[in-house]
């Protein structure tokens, strides 16, 4: 792709040079020159890397085609020996990291992470400065407008009515300024259109080559979930039936309990990934309400798996698995996108919905830029930080406190409300934070824990605190007596589908 980089870069440079050369005066030439600098910066940091990615994905496909010629059931070893695989530093670093992780997962006997979770459009965006480059087109138009105002200001400032000669000279100066104004505006629009068109074409080409590579990788090295499920159902039908029976809480007898547990986790992941392909993964809404009168104040968004044969699968069956292997990050991202789309539909109907609470796991904090992804979502669906509340798991503060606090500060600076969920009430051992609210989880407490004392500690520390996991009338009475005003749980409201929640809130 070196020739393409040189060709496209040369074309953009020539266009900018020609437009600057035919500028009517030095002022417009200077403005056009600044526009040219913006265009070339966008090319260097945005278009050129994408062109490199395109060539790298094509090289990756060629390497996979060579692997097909190897007569072996295990292609991971020869795959790891191809170095460099993409001949592009960023992609090679990602691929090396993925191969090492996949090798470790194979040795541990767990389901191998899909390569699409590592090399995807998000990773391309970060490594090609897409967020910045997308602003260049608008910046070119803005520079054109700036040139317009400068030209008009120069022209009007030169008008004089002293003598006839001064008047003629002033009119000539004004006309020159108007010429500058119109020229810079026209050039700004032209360069904006040209740059935007080139960038979008190259970006779509990169996505297409990425998809070709992923499809070939699935075909040659790592079959997709649906294909693996079919093979396992055909070759190991008894084991699959045992897995399905386990989901139904039926007794399953296996000789090796350790191997059975590992096999169970693999089967859960296989079926779950197949469920993702079948669009079975959706979300439910758990209302958070005022305990005194059950008035809904917001709703927590949670993952729900509606199996096409077994109905709704209990989160206890799959949440520990996807939290352990990090797959929960992808599911949470998909669920957040669907929930934001739902919120946008409510606003389009003229409604004023309650905020949605989005949970963030510790694996997401360690692997993705959560703050940026949430900001991109609310921009995409024309929402505001007041519409979304971010809930960070208490375990994240204990396992990766620096990253959790950093995310907390970024979200607070951007105007989001931050909640800590899963808190066990132990303020002494919990790291300091600036979250707007701490959510006490009753499921983490023993029967002898003094809830009133926890609430009093929160008051003395000026910490807003709510409660989750209220499943009985006795628990409700207990937390209300302690002083809690807001909470959630099965005794208040069950987790609701979108339709059920809309009926409750009269959004339907």
N, C-alpha and C positions, 0 to 999 in steps of 0.2 A: 504493500500500500504506500510505499515511499513516493512513487510517482504520482499517486493521487494526492498525497499531502502537498507535494511541490506544485502540482497543477492547480489545485483549488486555492492554495495560498497565493500563488502567483496571480491568478485571476482576480481575487479579492484585492490584492495590492495594486494591480493595474487599474482596477475600477476606481479605487480611492485616489490613486495618483492622477488619473485623467480628470476626475471631478475637481481635484484641488488645482490642477494646472489651468483649467478653463474658468476658474473663479474670476469674477469681474474686478475684485479688488483684494487688497492684502487682508482686510478684516475677514471677509468670507473665506479666503484661502486658509487663514489661521483656524477658523471654526471647522472647516472641512478636514483640515489636517488632524485636529483633535478627534473628529469622528473616525478618521482612518486609524488612529491609534487604538480606539475602542474596538473597531472591527478586527484589527490584527491581534489584539489581546484575546478577544473572543475566539479567534481562530487557533491561537497557540494553546490556550488553556481548555478550550471546549471542543472544537471541531477536530483538531489534529489528534488528540487522544482517542476520540471516537473512531477515527479512521484507523488508528493503530489497533484498537480493539477488534474492528471488523477483520483486518488481516490476521489477527491472532486467533479469532474463532475459526476462521477458514483453515488455518494451520492445525488447530486442534481437531477439526473434523478429519483432516488428512491423517493425523496420528491415530485417530480412532479406527479409520479404515484399515490402517496397517495392522492394528491389534486384531481385527476380525480374521486376519490370515493366520493368526496363531491358534493352533489346535489345543485349547486348554479350557478347563472349566473355571479356572481362577485367573482372571486377567489383571488383578490388582497389583501383582508383583511386577509384571512387565510395564504396567501403567506408571508405577512409581519410579521406574528406571528411565523414563523419557524425561530428560532434563536438558534444556528448558522445554516445557510442554507447549506454551503459547508464544515463547520468545518475546514476552512483554512483562516487565518487572511486576507491575501491580497484579496482573492476572496470575502470573506464576507464583507469587507469594500466597494468593488466595487458594490456588489449586494445591500447592504443597501443603498448606495448612489443612485443607479438606482431605487429602489423601492420607495424611498422618492420623487425622481423627477417624477416618473410615477404617483404616487398618486396626486402630485400637478397638473400635466398636466390633469389628469382625472377630478379634481375639477374645473379646468379652462375650460374644454371642448375642449381642443386641442388634436391633434393626439399624442399618446404616443410614445416616442422615442423607437426605436427598441433596444432590449437588446444587439444585436450584435454590436451596436455602443459603448457599454461600456465594455463588456467582449468579447474580440476577440484575434486574434493571436498577435496583436501589444501589447496589455496589458500583455499577457503572456511573450512576448519577454522582455519587460522592467523589469518585476518582476522576471525573471530567468536569467538576465544578458546575454542574448543571444549574444549581440554584442561582449562582452568580451569572452564568452565561445567559440564562433566560431573561435577565434584566437588561442586557445590552441593547436589544431591539428598542425597548422603550427609552433607553438612555439616548440613543441616536435621534429619536424623534424629539426628545427634550432639548438636545443640543441644537437641533434645527430651530426650535422655538426660541431658544436663547439667542441664536444668531439673528433671528427675526427682530427681536426687541432691541438688540444692540444696533442693528442696521437702522431701525426706525429712530432710535435715540440719537444716533450719529447724524442722520439726515435732518431731523427736526432741529437739532442743536445748531446746525449750520445755516439756518434760515436767517436772513438779515433784510431789513427794509430801509436802509439808510439812503442809498442812491440807486439809480436804475441798474448800474453795474453790480452793486452789492446784491440787489434783488435777484438778478439773473444768476449770479454766482451761487446764491443761497438755494435757488430752485434746482440748480445742477447738483449741488451737494445733497439736497433732499432726495432727488431722483436716484442718485448713486446709492444713498442709504436704503431706499426702497428696493433697489435692485439686489443689494446685499441681503435684505430681509427675505425676499422671495426666493433667492437662490439657495440660501442655507436651509430654508424650510423644505424646498423640493429635494435637495440632496439628502437631508435627514430622513425623509420618507423613503427615498430610493434605497439608501443604504440599509435602512431598517427592514424593508421588504426583502432585499437581496440576502442579507445576513440571516434573517428569520427563515427564509425558504431553504437556504443551504444547510443551516443547522438542523432543521426539522427533517430534511431528507436524510442527512447523515445519521441522525439519531434513530430514525425508523429503520435504516439499513443495519445499524448496530443491533437493534432489538431483534430484527429478523435473523441475523447471523447467530445471535445468542440463542434464539429458539431452535435453529437448526442444530447447533452444537448440543444443546440439552437433549433434544430428541434423539440424536445419534448416540449420545452417552448412555441414555436409557436403553437404547436398542442393543448396544455392544457390551457395556460393562454392568450397568445396574438397571434391571427391569423395573418398570413403574409398579406402583402398588397394586393396581388392578390385575396386571399380568401375574404378579407374584401370588396374589390371592387365588387366582384360578388354578395356578400350578399346585399350590398347597392344598386346595380343596380336592384336587384330583389325586394327588399322591398321598396325602395324609388326611383323608376325610374323617377318620376316627378322632384324630387330634383336634380338628376343627370343630367337630360335633361336641367334643369335650369342652372346648373353649366357649362355645355358644351355651352349653349347659351351665357352665360356671357363671355366665352373665345372668342367667335365670336363677341363680342361687341354688343350683342343684349340686349334689355331692359328686366330686370327681376324684377317683382313686388313681394315683400314679406311683410308680415304684421309687423313682428318684425325685424327692421333693425339691431339691435345689435346682435340678434341670427343669423340673416342671414349672417352677416359678419363673425362670428365665424364658422358657418357651411361652408361658402365659403373657409376659411382657411383649415378646416379639409378636405374638398373635394379635394382641391389643393394638399395637402400632400398625400392623399390616392392615387390619380391618379399619382402623381409624383413618389412615391415609387413603384407603379406598373410599371411605365415607366422605372425605373431603372432595375427592373427584366426583362423587355422586351428589355433591351439594347437600349433604345431610347435616353438616355442621352449621348451626345457626346460633341465635342468642335468645336468652330470656331476660326478663326484667324483674328485679326484686325491689319492691317499693321500700323506701326509707321514710318513716313517718314520725309525727309527733305522738308520743306514747299516750298522752291524755285523751286525744280524740281520733287517733288514727288518720289524721290529715297527712296526705302524701306530700313530702317536701322535695324529694328527688328519687331517682331510680338507679340501682346498680346493675350494670350490664355484665352478664355472665355467659360463659359458653354453654351451649346445649347441643347434645348429639341425638338427633332423631333418626334412629336406624330404620331402614326401609322395611325390615322384617320384624325387628324386636321392639320397635317403639322407642321411647325415650330411655337412653342408657344412663344409669346413675353415674354422676361425676366421680364417685369413689372408685369406679372400675378403671378409669383412664387418666384422671387428673394426676395421681402420683407418678404415672409413667411419663407423661408428657412434660411434667415439671422437672423430672430427673434428667431427661435427655434434651431439654430445651425447646422441644417442638411447640410448647405452649406459646412461644413468642409469635410464631407464624399464625396460629389460630387466633390469638388475641388481636393481632393486626387486622386480620380479615373481619373479625367481629366488630372492632372499632369502626371500620369503614362502613359496614352495613348499618351500624347504629347511627352514625353521623348522617348517612343518607336518609334514614328514617326521620331524624330530627329536622332535616331540611324539608322533607315532605310535610311535616307538621307546620312549619313556618309558612310554607307555600299555601297552606290551607287557611292562613290567617290566625293560627293558634299561637299560644304563648306557653310552650311546654316547660315542665320542670327540668332542671339540669340532669344530665346523665353522668354516672360515676363509672370511670374506666379503670379497671385493675391493671397494674403493671407488676410483672414478676421479676425476681432477681436475675433470671437468665436474660430477660430482655434488656435490663439495665446494663449488663455486662457485654452484650453483643450488638446492640443497636443504639442509634441516636433517637431516644424516645421523644425528647422535647421537640426535635425537628419534625419527626413523623406526625406528631399530634398537631403541630402548627400547620403542616401541609394539609392535613385533613380538614381542619376548620376553615382554611382558606379555600380549599376545593369545594366545600359545601356551604360556604358563605355563613359560617357560624362565628361566634365570639367566644373568648375564654370563659365567659359567664355561663355558657351552655354546657361546658365540659368540666367535670371535677376528676382529678387524677388521684387514684388510690395506690400507694406504694406499700408493698408487703413489709411487715415488721421484720421478717427474716432477712430482707435485703439490707436493713440497717445493721444487722448483726453479722452478716457474712461479708458484705461489700459496702461498708459504711461510707467510705470516701465517694464512691460512685453514686450511692443513694442520695447523699447530701448535695452533691453537685447537681444531680437531676432535680432535686427539690428546689434548689436555689434558682435554676434556670426556669422552671415552671412558674415559680412565684414572681420572678421578674417579668415574665410574659403575661401575668395577670390571671393565671389559673389558680384555683383553690386546690390545695394538696391535703390528702387524708392518709393516715397510716392505718392500715387494716391488719387484723390478726394480732393485736396487742394483748399481752397477757397480764397487764396491770402492774408489772414490776418496773417502776420508774427508776429505781436505783441502778439496775444493770442495763437499762436501755440508753443508747447514745442520745446526746442532745440533738434536737432538730427544731426546725421552724415551721413545721406543718400546721395548717389551720385547724386540724381536728385529729384526735386519736380515737380509734374505734376499738373498744374493748370486746374481745371475742369470748363469749361465755363458754364455748367449747374447750377453751384452753385452761379454764379454771377448775379447781377442785371444789367439792361441796362445802368445805370449811373456810373458803376464802371470804374475807370481809369486803363485800362490794362497796359498802358505804365508805370504808376507809380509802379504797381506791378513788372513789369519786371526790372525797375530801382532799386527797393529794393532788388531784387534777385541778381543783379550785385554787389551792394554795400555790400551785405552779402556774396558774393562769393558762391552763390548757383546756380547750374545748373538747369534750368527750361525749361520744355516743356509744351505743352498745349493739352488738350483733349476736345472732344465735338464740333469740327468744323463741322457745318452742312450746312453752307451757304457760298457763295462767299464773302459776306460782313464781316462775322466773320473771314474768312481767311485773307482778306485784313487788317482787324483791328489788328489781332495778328502779322502779318508780319510787319506792320507799327510800332508796339510797340517794335519789336526787336526779337521776337521769331523765332527760326530757325527750331525747330522740333515739330511735333505734329501728331494728329490723329483725325479721325472723319468721318462721313458719306460723307462729301463733298470731302474728300481726297480719301478714300477707304471705301466701305461697309465691314461689317464683312463677311469673306469668309470661305467657307468650305475648307477642306484639299485639295481637287482636284482643286478648284478655285485658292487657294494660290499657289499650285505647278505650275499651268499654268502661273500665274503671274510672279513667280520667275524662271520659266523655269526649275523646278525640275522634272517635269513629264517625 
